[in-house]
Amino acid sequence: MSASRPGLSSQMTLQAAAQIRGLIIDRVLLPGEKILQVELAEQIGVSRSPLREALRTLEAEDMVTYEANRGYVVARFDDDDLTQIHGMRSLLEGELLRTVVRPTADQLVELERINTNLKVALDAQDVTEIVELNRSFHFLIFQLSPLKMVRREVVRLWQLSEAHSAAWWRGVPEVVSRIVTEHEAIIEALRSYDVDGLVQVCEAHRVGGHGHSRMGMFVS
């Protein structure tokens, strides 16, 4: 019984961190907002201990920060921070894409399924579902690369910028409408195993909204 408790506690911490991360991405918790631990623990249904551990986990990911006399607050990023995050993502995601193995038929079918569901979510303007499906689409492709450490860092950077990206999904409908078509081009590059073409189409997709504003710098 006692041997299972550390594992259970760790699982509860991971679940709590995922729930809080989701609240940040969905902008229920806003940048710079103080985290009220008692209220948050009740909201996500955990005790204070796993909540504190979850906040420490998110602090290590730079999603929250600890301030003297305030406690934990949601991290706030300015334009320079976001530019650096996006620059690192561009470099590291390029490395992942250049090292992908040929996808299986089942993996291609899964990418098509996700993209079909993404179109439905876009039509319904369901931002939470859009963000989740878009993440699943790109992370499935990143899984094709053997570079585990690079992939882990890309996941961290993606999470840092995802709340910013979620706000963008709400604000640039004329660019968002191109996402499904661009994903189809990505799938075709994978189907033909055209790695150079894959890198090019993903880079164009990533910065597709740049001409509209800084908010549109990374659509993926």
C-alpha positions as CSV (number, residue, x, y, z in Angstrom):
1,M,0.0,0.0,0.0
2,S,2.7,2.5,1.0
3,A,4.7,1.6,-2.1
4,S,1.9,2.8,-4.3
5,R,1.5,6.2,-2.6
6,P,4.5,8.0,-4.2
7,G,3.2,6.9,-7.7
8,L,-0.3,8.0,-6.9
9,S,0.9,11.3,-5.6
10,S,3.1,11.8,-8.7
11,Q,0.1,11.0,-10.9
12,M,-2.1,13.5,-9.1
13,T,0.6,16.2,-9.5
14,L,0.9,15.5,-13.2
15,Q,-2.9,15.7,-13.6
16,A,-3.1,18.9,-11.6
17,A,-0.4,20.5,-13.7
18,A,-2.2,19.5,-16.9
19,Q,-5.4,21.0,-15.6
20,I,-3.7,24.3,-14.6
21,R,-1.8,24.4,-17.9
22,G,-5.2,24.0,-19.7
23,L,-6.7,26.9,-17.7
24,I,-3.7,29.1,-18.7
25,I,-3.9,28.0,-22.4
26,D,-7.7,28.7,-22.4
27,R,-7.0,32.1,-20.7
28,V,-9.2,31.3,-17.7
29,L,-6.1,32.2,-15.8
30,L,-4.6,35.3,-17.5
31,P,-1.0,36.5,-17.8
32,G,0.1,38.3,-14.6
33,E,-2.9,37.0,-12.6
34,K,-2.2,35.9,-9.0
35,I,-3.0,32.2,-8.5
36,L,-5.4,31.8,-5.5
37,Q,-4.4,28.3,-4.3
38,V,-7.4,27.5,-2.1
39,E,-9.8,28.5,-4.9
40,L,-7.8,26.7,-7.6
41,A,-7.5,23.5,-5.5
42,E,-11.3,23.5,-5.2
43,Q,-11.8,24.3,-8.9
44,I,-9.7,21.4,-10.2
45,G,-10.6,19.0,-7.3
46,V,-7.2,18.4,-5.7
47,S,-5.8,18.9,-2.2
48,R,-3.2,21.6,-1.5
49,S,-0.2,19.3,-1.5
50,P,-0.4,18.1,-5.2
51,L,-1.4,21.6,-6.2
52,R,1.8,23.0,-4.7
53,E,3.8,20.4,-6.5
54,A,2.0,21.1,-9.7
55,L,2.8,24.8,-9.4
56,R,6.4,23.9,-8.9
57,T,6.3,21.8,-12.0
58,L,4.8,24.7,-14.0
59,E,7.4,27.1,-12.5
60,A,10.1,24.8,-13.9
61,E,8.4,25.0,-17.3
62,D,8.2,28.9,-17.0
63,M,4.5,28.9,-17.2
64,V,4.1,30.4,-13.7
65,T,6.5,32.4,-11.6
66,Y,6.8,33.0,-7.9
67,E,6.9,36.6,-6.7
68,A,7.7,37.7,-3.2
69,N,4.6,38.9,-1.3
70,R,2.3,37.7,-4.0
71,G,3.0,34.0,-4.4
72,Y,2.5,32.2,-7.8
73,V,1.3,34.2,-10.8
74,V,0.8,33.3,-14.4
75,A,3.8,34.1,-16.4
76,R,3.6,37.2,-18.6
77,F,5.6,37.3,-21.9
78,D,6.4,40.5,-23.8
79,D,7.0,40.7,-27.6
80,D,10.7,40.1,-27.1
81,D,10.1,37.0,-25.1
82,L,7.7,35.6,-27.7
83,T,10.1,36.4,-30.5
84,Q,12.8,34.4,-28.7
85,I,10.4,31.5,-28.0
86,H,9.3,31.4,-31.6
87,G,12.9,31.7,-32.9
88,M,13.9,28.7,-30.8
89,R,10.9,26.8,-32.0
90,S,11.7,27.5,-35.6
91,L,15.2,26.2,-35.2
92,L,14.4,23.1,-33.1
93,E,11.2,22.1,-35.1
94,G,13.3,22.3,-38.3
95,E,15.7,19.8,-36.8
96,L,12.9,17.5,-35.9
97,L,11.4,17.7,-39.4
98,R,14.7,17.1,-41.1
99,T,15.1,13.8,-39.2
100,V,11.6,12.3,-39.5
101,V,11.3,8.7,-40.5
102,R,8.8,7.7,-43.2
103,P,5.3,7.6,-41.6
104,T,3.3,4.4,-41.7
105,A,-0.1,4.2,-43.5
106,D,-1.8,4.2,-40.1
107,Q,0.0,7.4,-39.1
108,L,-1.0,9.2,-42.3
109,V,-4.6,8.1,-41.7
110,E,-4.5,9.5,-38.2
111,L,-3.1,12.8,-39.4
112,E,-6.0,13.0,-41.9
113,R,-8.5,12.2,-39.2
114,I,-7.1,14.9,-36.9
115,N,-7.2,17.4,-39.7
116,T,-10.8,16.5,-40.6
117,N,-11.8,17.0,-36.9
118,L,-9.9,20.3,-36.9
119,K,-12.0,21.6,-39.8
120,V,-15.1,20.8,-37.8
121,A,-13.7,22.6,-34.8
122,L,-12.7,25.6,-36.9
123,D,-16.2,25.8,-38.4
124,A,-17.7,25.7,-34.9
125,Q,-15.1,28.2,-33.6
126,D,-14.3,25.9,-30.7
127,V,-11.0,27.4,-29.7
128,T,-10.2,24.8,-27.0
129,E,-10.7,21.9,-29.4
130,I,-8.8,23.7,-32.2
131,V,-5.8,24.2,-30.0
132,E,-5.9,20.5,-28.8
133,L,-6.2,19.1,-32.4
134,N,-3.6,21.4,-33.8
135,R,-1.2,20.3,-31.1
136,S,-2.0,16.7,-31.7
137,F,-1.4,17.1,-35.5
138,H,2.1,18.6,-35.1
139,F,3.2,16.5,-32.2
140,L,2.4,13.3,-34.1
141,I,4.7,14.5,-36.8
142,F,7.4,15.4,-34.3
143,Q,7.1,11.9,-32.9
144,L,8.5,10.6,-36.2
145,S,11.9,12.1,-35.3
146,P,14.3,10.1,-33.1
147,L,15.6,13.3,-31.4
148,K,13.9,12.9,-28.1
149,M,15.7,15.7,-26.2
150,V,15.0,18.2,-29.0
151,R,11.4,17.0,-29.0
152,R,11.1,17.5,-25.3
153,E,12.3,21.1,-25.5
154,V,9.9,21.8,-28.4
155,V,7.0,20.6,-26.2
156,R,8.1,23.0,-23.5
157,L,8.4,25.9,-25.8
158,W,5.1,25.1,-27.5
159,Q,3.4,25.1,-24.1
160,L,4.9,28.5,-23.3
161,S,3.5,30.0,-26.4
162,E,0.2,28.2,-26.6
163,A,-1.8,30.7,-24.5
164,H,-0.6,33.4,-26.9
165,S,-1.5,31.1,-29.9
166,A,-5.0,30.5,-28.5
167,A,-5.7,34.2,-28.4
168,W,-4.5,34.4,-32.0
169,W,-6.9,31.6,-33.1
170,R,-9.7,33.9,-31.9
171,G,-8.5,37.0,-33.7
172,V,-7.4,36.2,-37.3
173,P,-10.2,34.2,-39.1
174,E,-9.0,35.0,-42.6
175,V,-5.7,33.3,-41.9
176,V,-7.2,30.5,-39.8
177,S,-9.2,29.4,-42.8
178,R,-6.0,28.3,-44.5
179,I,-4.9,26.0,-41.8
180,V,-6.7,22.8,-43.0
181,T,-5.4,23.3,-46.5
182,E,-1.8,23.8,-45.3
183,H,-2.1,20.7,-43.1
184,E,-3.1,18.8,-46.2
185,A,0.0,19.9,-48.0
186,I,2.1,18.8,-44.9
187,I,0.4,15.3,-45.1
188,E,1.2,15.0,-48.8
189,A,4.9,15.9,-48.2
190,L,5.0,13.2,-45.6
191,R,3.2,10.7,-47.9
192,S,5.8,11.2,-50.6
193,Y,8.5,11.4,-48.0
194,D,9.8,14.7,-49.4
195,V,11.7,15.9,-46.3
196,D,12.9,19.1,-48.0
197,G,9.4,19.9,-49.1
198,L,8.1,19.1,-45.6
199,V,10.5,21.5,-44.0
200,Q,9.6,24.3,-46.4
201,V,5.8,23.8,-46.2
202,C,5.9,23.6,-42.4
203,E,8.0,26.8,-42.2
204,A,5.6,28.6,-44.4
205,H,2.7,27.3,-42.3
206,R,4.4,28.3,-39.1
207,V,4.8,32.0,-40.1
208,G,1.8,32.2,-42.4
209,G,0.1,35.0,-40.4
210,H,3.2,37.2,-40.1
211,G,1.9,39.8,-42.5
212,H,-1.1,40.5,-40.3
213,S,0.5,41.3,-37.0
214,R,2.9,40.1,-34.4
215,M,0.0,38.1,-33.0
216,G,0.1,36.0,-36.2
217,M,3.7,35.1,-36.0
218,F,3.2,31.4,-35.3
219,V,0.0,29.7,-36.5
220,S,1.2,26.2,-35.5
